[in-house]
Each structure stands twice: as structure tokens, then as C-alpha cells.
Amino acid sequence: QVQLVQSGPEVRKPGASVKVSCKASGYIFNTYGISWVRQVPGQGLEWVGWISDYNGHTKYAEKLQGRVTMTTDTSTSTAYMELRGLRSDDTAVYYCTRDRNYFDFWGQGTLVTVSS
Amino acid sequence: QSALTQPASMSGSPGQSITISCAGASSDIGGYDLVSWYQQHPGKVPKLIIYNVKKRPSGVSVRYSASRSANTASLTISGLQPDDEADYYCCSYAGGGTWVFGGGTKLTVL
């Protein structure tokens, strides 16, 4: 069965960086892209960005351009999302999702807390 | 990219039908057949319930249906059940490789 398993919660100070991992199993990793979606506690879903399944091409939400980088390691079927220059409003649960032009499988989420 | 517009909250009684709207623009909802809907129970991971405007994934109840008219998408839940109480989000492709979500609708089953 398809599973996306994410790394554990993180706490960072403002200005720091965080890198969240997402290990896929149950399907051929390089047949679908991965999108990342975040959710501030108590608020709605926000698309963060996407990385291609086969050529590593990326697309990021305009508001995060320059601070976010998505990568994959096809040898371990793992996707990564790094966010730099963290601010308090980056505090959110970050989800990885399998992207088939819709998000059919989701990771369990990783809470990233930015606090001084 | 502005979020799609959904009603913040809706309510219905068991057995009733409700329709949640999701208003966008010709650059997103009206421009592509790539509207999807997600159900999220409190503290849980979002779940795909509709994709490609009106298709239901395997295992999703037939009580969930969806449609689109111009730049507005709609999700209808018929025969409301207590377990339908959740947050619902629409999502659309917005061109240029980007996606946009609605603000979410909190559904209460009275």
C-alpha cells in the first residue's frame, strides 16, 4: 500500500533553517511528483510547492520563493523540503503528498515550530 | 495567488443534503479540469474525496458528488451522517505549475 512517512517534529529559532523528509513506499517513486502543503494550526491548507518525479524540476509558491528548496533522492525514494530564514508565521504542519494533479496520498505531517 | 472562496461554515441535519461552493476565476477553476476536494477531520490528515472536478476515488461514498459551473465548483453531500462533520477544502490548478486551495468550510452535522 502507498505510504508517505515524514520525519518528526522540529523546533527552530527565527532565522534558522529546517529540512523535512518524506519517504515513499508502495509505488514506483519516480512515476509521480511530490507536492508539499502546509497548515498553520487552526487554519487552512496552503500549497507550498512541487517537485517533479523524473527530472527534479520544481515549482514553488510565490510567497516562499527564495526561501524554500525541494529535492529528492530516488535511491531511497525520499523527498525533502528545506525552508530557510524561518519566521514565526512559518509555524505549521507540513505535509508531503503524492501529486497526480490531485493529492491522493498524504504523509502524516511534520509540525515545524518557529519560536525564540 | 489568492485563495479560492468557500463559506467558512455550514450546517445540516442528518439525512439532509448540503452543497459547499468554491469560487475562483477563469485562471484557476474555470480554466482547467483539475479541481479536487479534501475532507479533514480534526487532528487528522486531509483525505481526497473528489478529483478532476467530479470523479470519486475508489472507496469514497457515492453520497459525495461534485460539479463545476464557470468559475465556481461545488461539492454536494447527500444523506448527511454524523461522520461527515469535518472541514472541507477545494483545490484547483492555477496555471504555471501552481495550485491554490480554498479557505475551507467547517461542516457541522446538527
Boltz contact constraints between the chains, C-beta under 6 A:
constraints:
  - contact:
      token1: [A, 44]
      token2: [B, 103]
      max_distance: 6.0
  - contact:
      token1: [A, 44]
      token2: [B, 104]
      max_distance: 6.0
  - contact:
      token1: [A, 45]
      token2: [B, 89]
      max_distance: 6.0
  - contact:
      token1: [A, 45]
      token2: [B, 101]
      max_distance: 6.0
  - contact:
      token1: [A, 47]
      token2: [B, 99]
      max_distance: 6.0
  - contact:
      token1: [A, 59]
      token2: [B, 97]
      max_distance: 6.0
  - contact:
      token1: [A, 101]
      token2: [B, 34]
      max_distance: 6.0
  - contact:
      token1: [A, 102]
      token2: [B, 36]
      max_distance: 6.0
  - contact:
      token1: [A, 102]
      token2: [B, 51]
      max_distance: 6.0
  - contact:
      token1: [A, 104]
      token2: [B, 48]
      max_distance: 6.0
  - contact:
      token1: [A, 106]
      token2: [B, 45]
      max_distance: 6.0
  - contact:
      token1: [A, 106]
      token2: [B, 46]
      max_distance: 6.0
